[in-house]
Amino acid sequence: MPDPSTDNRLQDRRILVVDDDNEVLQSINQALQAEGARTMTCTDGNTAVRICEQNEPELVVLDMMLPRRSGFLVLEKVKKLIKAPLVVMVTANEGKRHQQYAETLGVDGYLLKPVRLERLITLAMELLEGRDKKAG
């Protein structure tokens, strides 16, 4: 029997998933949808920026290594938007320098691949609830 307290923890949250690895993209997307999130997906940095500008997701799950525009450049651009989304960067790169750089650009969360989906969902909930409390 599933625990009802964990059902739809991300109900109606608008989340963009950006990864050029289709398996990773689909697994994260399905996990977020199972929690009730309304997701959008794309596989390159330029499309990610355009979706953020036009659809104003609340949260972006962002791969660091992307075609056409790196995750760092996407992060830098979307954090300057009037309705800047929260951003969780996911990467296979374990270097501390990359994490520190992402933090200087305003990243809200940083997870190493392979991402544990439960950890990602928990982090997404915490970040979104924290933003809601600040706004309210």
Summary of the structure (lengths in Angstrom):
residues: 136
radius of gyration: 14.0
end to end distance: 34.5
largest distance: 44.5
contacts: 426
relative contact order: 0.17
helix: 46%
strand: 18%
